[in-house]
Amino acid sequence: MPFSDLTSTKVRPALVISPEDASEGDFIVALITTNIHRSLRYSDYAIKVGDKDFRATELRADSVFRMSKLFNLDKALAQRRLGRALPALMKRLEGKLKTALGIGK
């Protein structure tokens, strides 16, 4: 994942939000960070180790989905599939994404 100022990159988990399409070489992802100590933004969603939906994500630590930090990445950059967002979690993340994009309510 690139830093937003493009000074560097870092291997980190991300939530794929674009539909699977074998003909596309890129996908759109939202950043996931373990930096939970920074204040949450209106479009962030925190998930903790003990939360009901946490295990399916296969994340290793408390994390924040930063739905306003979107990137278009080449599929070749993905190292592996980590886990998944269960439907209830995905619905909450979709709401945060809509908030980040300023659409719907």
N, C-alpha and C positions, 0 to 999 in steps of 0.2 A: 504494500500500500504506500502510495506517495504521501509525504507530508503536504499539507495544503499550500505551503510556500515553495514547494518543489525542490527544497534543499537536500532532501534525502528520501530514502524509502525504508520500510521496515516490514518484515514478515509478521502478519497478524491475522486474526480471524476476521471474517466479514460476512455479512448477510447478503446472499444473492437475492436481489429483488426483481430481476428481469425474468421473464418466462424462459424455460429451457427451449432452445431452438438450435438444432444441430447445424443449421446453415449460417448462424451468426458466429463470428470469431471473437466477439466481445460480450461481456455481460456487465450489468449495472449492479454495484454492491454498495452497501452501507457499512460504515466503519463500526467495529466493535472494539472497545478499549477496556482495560482493567483499571484505568485511572478513575476510580469511583470517588476520589476525594475532591475532585473539581466540582463546582456547583453544577447541578443538572440544568440543562436548558429545557425550554418548553417542548422541544421535539425529541428529547432523550428518553430512553426507557432503561431503567436499572433492573437487573436480575441478579438474585443472590443464590448462593450454593443451596440453601434449604428450600427455595421456591419450588412449587409444584412442577413447573415447566423446565426447570434447570437441567435435569438429567438428560433429556432428549437433545439438548443443544450440544452436549459433550464439551462444553467450555470447562476450563479447569479452575476458574476463580470467579468471584463476584465480578460482573461486567456491566458495561453500559453500551446499549445500542445507540449510536449517534445517527439518527435518521436524517439529519441535515447535512451530514458528511457523506456525500455520494460520489462515487468514482466509476468511470467507465474503464474496465480492464480487459486486456486480452486474456482469453481463456487459458492460454499457455502459462500464464503466471500463477494459476491456481495449483497449489501443491497437492492438496487432497481435500476430500469432503469430510468435514468434521462431524456434524450432527444435523439436526433439523429443528425448526421451530414448529411446535405443535399448533393445531388450528387456533386455539384460544390465544396463545402468545402471538401468532401471526396477525390475528385480528387487532390486538392492541398495537402492534408495530405498524400495521397499515394506518391506524388512526394517527400515530405519531408522524408517519410519512406524509399524510395529507396535511397535517398541521405545518410541517416543515416546508411543504410546497405551496401552502396557502390555498388549498382546494377543499371543497366540501366541508361539511360539518355534520 
